[in-house]
């Protein structure tokens, strides 16, 4: 099952969105994006919390680049914990984070 949430500005334009693919006991969260002009306003936090609530799974998982320190801080602030890192190439690593969602 796929869930999507979006954030709109006062003109009805999309300024952020998030997607989750849910199966069994895990919600795999991906594509959390917020337009640069709208970042640091709580939109990413709200979208992530909404998709967690919508999915109603035991566990939530997501990943990002180790270079995305701002994203990692957001995820950790919301209770996510790193459990794995993988190398994509010599310059890029992904970090996987999880959270108990119930």
PyMOL commands that set and color helices and strands:
alter all, ss='L'
color gray80, all
select helices_A, chain A and resi 36-38+43-55+69-77
alter helices_A, ss='H'
color red, helices_A
select strands_A, chain A and resi 2-8+14-23+26-34+59-65+81-87+93-100
alter strands_A, ss='S'
color yellow, strands_A
deselect
rebuild
show_as cartoon
